[in-house]
């Protein structure tokens, strides 16, 4: 994964967990190590995957609370191109 993408994942995981120290505790690393990764050092796969799991779990929790998904699916209208095919 590109270094910029890894940093973005770590920053999002920090937001989800509540900061640097909580994320370090979940990743099992020191604050110095996390700061080095945020400064551009490569993130080891195991820690990067843990951070991705944190971000995805937060997204899944958010989606579970989104009640609009069902309403959108019920209110979908046919696409104009589909109408042309019937004609």
C-alpha positions in Angstrom: 0.0 0.0 0.0 1.3 3.5 -0.8 2.9 5.4 2.0 0.3 8.2 1.8 -2.5 5.7 1.9 -1.0 4.0 5.0 -0.7 7.4 6.8 -4.4 8.2 5.9 -5.5 4.8 7.3 -3.5 5.5 10.5 -4.9 9.0 10.9 -8.5 7.7 10.4 -7.8 4.9 13.0 -6.6 7.6 15.4 -9.9 9.4 15.0 -11.9 6.3 15.5 -10.0 5.1 18.6 -9.7 8.6 20.2 -6.1 9.5 19.6 -2.5 8.4 19.5 -2.3 6.5 22.8 -5.5 4.4 22.3 -4.4 3.5 18.8 -0.9 2.5 20.1 -2.5 0.3 22.7 -4.6 -1.5 20.1 -1.7 -1.9 17.7 0.7 -2.9 20.5 3.3 -0.3 19.5 5.0 2.7 21.2 4.0 6.3 20.5 7.4 6.9 19.0 6.9 4.0 16.5 3.4 5.3 15.5 4.8 8.8 15.0 7.6 7.4 12.8 5.0 5.7 10.6 3.0 9.0 10.4 6.2 10.7 9.4 6.7 8.4 6.4 8.4 5.2 7.6 6.9 2.0 6.1 4.1 0.5 8.3 4.5 -3.3 8.8 1.7 -5.3 7.3 0.4 -6.7 10.6 -0.1 -3.3 12.1 -1.5 -1.8 8.9 -4.0 -4.6 8.7 -5.0 -4.0 12.3 -5.5 -0.3 11.6 -7.6 -1.2 8.5 -9.7 -3.5 10.6 -10.4 -0.7 13.1 -11.5 1.7 10.3 -13.7 -0.9 8.7 -15.3 -1.9 12.0 -16.2 1.7 12.5 -17.6 2.0 9.0 -19.7 -1.2 9.5 -21.0 0.2 12.8 -22.0 3.5 11.1 -23.7 1.6 8.3 -25.7 -0.5 10.7 -27.1 2.8 12.1 -27.9 4.2 8.7 -31.6 3.7 8.3 -31.7 5.4 4.9 -30.3 2.4 3.0 -33.5 0.5 3.1 -35.6 3.6 2.1 -33.3 4.3 -0.8 -33.7 0.8 -2.1 -37.5 0.9 -2.0 -37.7 4.3 -3.7 -35.5 3.6 -6.7 -37.0 4.7 -10.0 -36.2 3.1 -13.3 -33.4 4.6 -15.2 -34.3 6.4 -18.4 -32.1 4.1 -20.5 -34.2 1.2 -19.3 -37.3 3.0 -20.5 -35.8 3.4 -23.9 -35.1 -0.3 -24.2 -38.8 -1.1 -23.6 -40.0 1.2 -26.3 
